Amino acid sequence: MCLSCWQIVPWGLRKLVNWIGKEYPGPPIYITEHGSADRDVDGVNDEQKVRCYRDYINELLKAVKLDGVDVRGYTAWTLLDNFEWAAGYT
């Protein structure tokens, strides 16, 4: 079940960090929060989240290795981040 119903578009992250790197050359890029807010339907075996993280991280790797973008950090969402969005916890 989709909590946020956001689109999963891994190539968009690569495009975005490339744009940032060209528009603001010099400072390194740190992605401080990223993830999928879909509900874990299968319990512990959540293939959709695994696929989402894998695909986005692969696009970041392409941006770094193939495009030369200076991405130095990436942080995934924590379990509690989804409760903030879905249930209003702060």
C-alpha positions in Angstrom: 0.0 0.0 0.0 1.3 3.4 -0.9 1.6 5.9 2.0 2.8 8.8 -0.1 2.2 7.6 -3.7 5.3 9.4 -4.9 6.8 8.4 -8.2 9.9 6.2 -8.2 12.2 7.8 -10.9 15.8 6.8 -10.3 17.1 8.5 -13.5 15.7 11.8 -12.1 18.1 11.8 -9.2 21.1 11.4 -11.6 19.6 14.3 -13.7 19.2 16.4 -10.6 22.7 16.0 -9.2 24.1 16.7 -12.7 22.1 19.9 -12.8 23.2 20.9 -9.3 26.8 20.1 -10.1 26.7 22.3 -13.2 24.7 25.1 -11.7 26.7 25.3 -8.5 30.2 24.1 -9.3 32.6 23.6 -6.5 30.8 22.5 -3.3 30.3 18.7 -2.9 26.7 17.3 -2.9 25.3 15.5 0.2 21.9 13.8 0.0 20.7 13.9 3.5 17.4 12.1 3.3 16.1 9.7 0.7 13.8 6.7 0.6 10.5 5.1 -0.3 7.5 5.6 2.0 5.5 2.6 0.7 4.1 0.2 3.3 6.0 -3.0 3.8 3.4 -5.5 2.5 5.5 -8.6 2.7 6.8 -8.2 6.2 10.6 -8.2 6.4 11.1 -9.2 2.8 10.3 -5.8 1.2 11.6 -6.2 -2.4 10.1 -2.8 -3.5 12.2 -0.8 -1.1 15.3 -2.9 -1.9 14.7 -2.2 -5.6 14.1 1.5 -5.0 17.3 2.0 -3.0 19.3 -0.2 -5.4 18.1 1.7 -8.5 18.6 5.2 -7.0 22.1 4.4 -5.6 23.0 2.9 -9.1 22.0 6.2 -10.7 24.1 8.1 -8.2 27.0 5.9 -8.9 26.6 6.7 -12.6 26.5 10.4 -11.8 29.8 10.1 -9.8 31.7 7.7 -12.1 30.5 8.5 -15.5 29.4 12.2 -15.2 32.0 13.3 -12.7 29.5 14.8 -10.2 31.0 15.4 -6.7 28.5 13.4 -4.6 30.1 12.6 -1.2 27.2 11.5 1.0 23.9 9.7 0.9 21.6 9.0 3.9 18.6 6.7 3.7 15.4 7.4 5.6 15.0 5.8 9.0 11.9 3.8 10.1 10.6 6.8 12.1 10.7 9.2 9.2 7.7 7.4 7.6 5.7 7.8 10.8 6.2 11.6 10.6 4.6 11.7 7.2 1.9 9.1 7.6 0.8 9.7 11.2 1.8 13.2 12.0 4.5 12.4 14.6 7.1 15.1 15.1 
